[in-house]
Amino acid sequence: SFPKTSVMVLMNVLANALKNIVNAERRGKRQVVIRPASKVLVKFLETMMKHGYIGEFEIIDDRRAGKIVIELCGRVNKCGVISPRFDLTLDEIEQWVQDLLPSRLFGYIVLTTSMGIMDHEEARQKHTGGKILGFFY
């Protein structure tokens, strides 16, 4: 029989990844390796990259869960997950922006909608609500 050792179980891939990004940014690292990769995480990172919060990222297929190497550019102050993924209607988005983001001028809330994963401004343009994934600023 084996000695009892406590094993950490990875609960939320997205939360774990975003936490790693924030920690690496605070330490002043140039890049960060994240594992495991997921489709939701990749879309979230694409949204961050589109707004210039992170540089390029590369997905490494190690025939397991995969890794992602992200180039950091020192712009992320905070990013996080909202759990549970609350439903957001179009007019509720504004309230969440006020509650989560430091200013209306920068920062984004990421939603998953029927039209895919996007930030709150794109969701407004496309006139759609969805479930909230997280935020970054």
PECORWO-V313711 format. One record per residue. RES is the residue in one letter. BURIAL is b if it has 24 or more other ideal C-beta (glycine too) atoms within 12 Angstrom, else e. Layout:
res: (RES,RES)
burial: (BURIAL,BURIAL)
This chain:
res: (S,F,P,K,T,S,V,M,V,L,M,N,V,L,A,N,A,L,K,N,I,V,N,A,E,R,R,G,K,R,Q,V,V,I,R,P,A,S,K,V,L,V,K,F,L,E,T,M,M,K,H,G,Y,I,G,E,F,E,I,I,D,D,R,R,A,G,K,I,V,I,E,L,C,G,R,V,N,K,C,G,V,I,S,P,R,F,D,L,T,L,D,E,I,E,Q,W,V,Q,D,L,L,P,S,R,L,F,G,Y,I,V,L,T,T,S,M,G,I,M,D,H,E,E,A,R,Q,K,H,T,G,G,K,I,L,G,F,F,Y)
burial: (e,e,e,e,e,e,e,e,e,e,e,e,b,b,b,b,b,b,b,b,b,b,e,b,b,e,e,e,e,e,b,b,b,b,e,b,b,b,e,b,b,b,b,b,b,b,b,b,b,e,b,e,b,b,e,e,b,e,e,e,e,e,e,e,e,e,b,b,b,b,b,b,e,e,e,b,e,b,b,b,b,b,e,e,e,e,e,b,e,e,e,e,b,e,e,b,b,e,e,b,b,e,e,e,e,e,b,b,b,b,b,b,b,e,e,e,b,b,b,b,b,b,b,b,e,e,e,e,b,b,b,b,b,b,b,b,b)
